[in-house]
Amino acid sequence: MLLVLLSIQSVFAQDNIQQLESELLNMPEDRAKVNTLIKLGEYYCSVDNEKALLYLQEAFTIATAQKYTEGIGKSLLWQGRVYYYKDDYPLSVKYLDKAINVLETTNELDALSFIYFAKGEICSIRGDYIHAMEMYKAAIKLTEKTGNMRYMSSFYSSMGAVLLKRKDPEKALVYFRETLSIKKAIDDQQGISNTLTSIGKSYEELGELDSSLMYFHQALKIRTDLKMERAIAGSEYNIGGILIKMGKYAEAEESLHIALENFKMLDEKTGICITNLRLATAGNFQGKTDAFKIAENALSMAKTIDNPTLISKGYKVLSEIFNFNKNYKRSYEYLIRHKALQDSLFTADKERLMTEFDAKFQSERKDNEIKFLKGKSKIQQKNKILFIILITALVMVIILLIFLFRFKSTALSRQQKLMEQENIIHAQESEIIEKENLILQEQLESKNRELASKAFEMLRFNDAISSIIEKLEGFNSTANKTPEESQHIKEIIYELENQTKQNIWNEFDKIFKNIHSGFYDKLLEICPDLTATEIKIAALLKLNLTTKEIAAITFKSEGGIKTTRYRLRKKLSLSADEKLVPFLMKI
């Protein structure tokens, strides 16, 4: 939503765009034409991707020929935005990074702040919320210098949205309230309605339904005055959801029917689908017999538009309807479908994140190798210079020896100066080598911190899986099921536990070997009779993790971990004064 608000479409009307396109035909290839091409590219950015690319690539070509730096940077920026709308995020980031390198030389702070914001939106979509927040903060820092309040409010709103995704609605409210004050100051009514909606969602997350409903109604009033059909449908949909949670099902149906009519008018199938699912829920709680039919139709539409998330939600709603009507068998069937699809979506997302993480790691490793080779080349160059100096000194010594008897005192003085210069050079080289070794050590420590961070992600992932298992066990113990159904749930729990342990360790082990490639070999050289469990614990201890953290990651008790540590000390023949963790960290 924010990206659309920031788009040039809100600035140029259709007739102005047509006028620009007609003027373009007779324009000479100068800076004015570049600026016009960029404006057209901005307009078509989210409307017609291919047309936008044609305009922007032409702008880049002319700007390059004219050595027009600002034009080059902005054409790259908006090409990156086009690839964002084409869902090609890696290519989008590539163009945005190129734009940063160019625009940093022109002091175009507004354009630079927008680039950081765009990169933040890509990080947010990918689930990389930490880097998203860093990008938004960088954008805000630049915007504070330009005083662009419209950009500033959008950046604050995006930071709040990220915090809301991270289930931190209290912190999100701080950013949304700051956004609201700016929107009111610049009298951005559309922005005010969007921010009120975000505040309402934050209160919904906090469970304060009355406050949430109040903000949703305020947003609806502004959107109604502005005649924003799509936004009105969204507000009515949000209000319907809150009323369902409050148990006011009849009122919820009224709001949801309004949302449904607007979505139908806009032919927005996703909106129609999600609204029908809520209507089915509201009707079910009122005992209406058509609730199942409405949910089935919504599920069918979700399958038609091939939206896995909506399909999963449809299965969940149908499971809840059958459960409410005490048809537990059908409820269980739909619940299994919902869980299976949800798990596949989770797995796909996890694999995508792991692929991106690995690609980033490989890229950083290559960058480090390049830096190392450059440093090595510099040292070799210095050695060549030193060799030349030494040869020169030797020649001079030979010449001095020929004239030794005539210029003895002068020659000795010169030789002493040469030796002093050589000592200085040697000292400088030693200092350079020492600094380079320190840099390499810091890089290794940084990789260890990244690996420890991965271990903590594994810990949080284990907690999430454990929570799912506990819910399944709770469901198994409370619901009325046949022995076969009960046994099937137990098998699911067993498979979750077994597969989670193995898959998570394999992922961790793969990254660990990339960073500490020789650790296992060196450890087995010291003590060949170590067991697989002892080797695994040794790897986690090398990261300086606590006994409690290792126990959570490996699904073992703290007592078991302490026993394994004792066995490790004994097999490694460590004395009472030697500590296990520092010993492993040196390997």
Secondary structure, 3 states (H helix, E strand, C coil): CHHHHHCHHHCCCHHHHHHHHHHHCCCCCCHHHHHHHHHHHHHHCCCCHHHHHHHHHHHHHHHHHHCCHHHHHHHHHHHHHHHHHCCCHHHHHHHHHHHHHHHCCCCCHHHHHHHHHHHHHHHHHHCCHHHHHHHHHHHHHHHHHHCCHHHHHHHHHHHHHHHHHCCCHHHHHHHHHHHHHHHHHCCCHHHHHHHHHHHHHHHHHHCCHHHHHHHHHHHHHHHHHHCCHHHHHHHHHHHHHHHHHCCCHHHHHHHHHHHHHHHHHHCCHHHHHHHHHHHHHHHHHCCCCCHHHHHHHHHHHHHHCCCHHHHHHHHHHHHHHHHHCCCHHHHHHHHHHHHHHHHHHHHHHHHHHHHHHHHHHHHHHHHHHHHHHHHHHHHHHHHHHHHHHHHHHHHHHHHHHHCCCCCHHHHHHHHHHHHHHHHHHHHHHHHHHHHHHHHHHHHHHHHHHHHHHHHHHHHHHHHHHHHHHHHHHHHHHHCCCCHHHHHHHHHHHHHHHHHHHHHHHHHHHHHHHHHCCCHHHHHHHHCCCCCHHHHHHHHHHHCCCCHHHHHHHHCCCHHHHHHHHHHHHHHCCCCCCCCHHHHHHHC
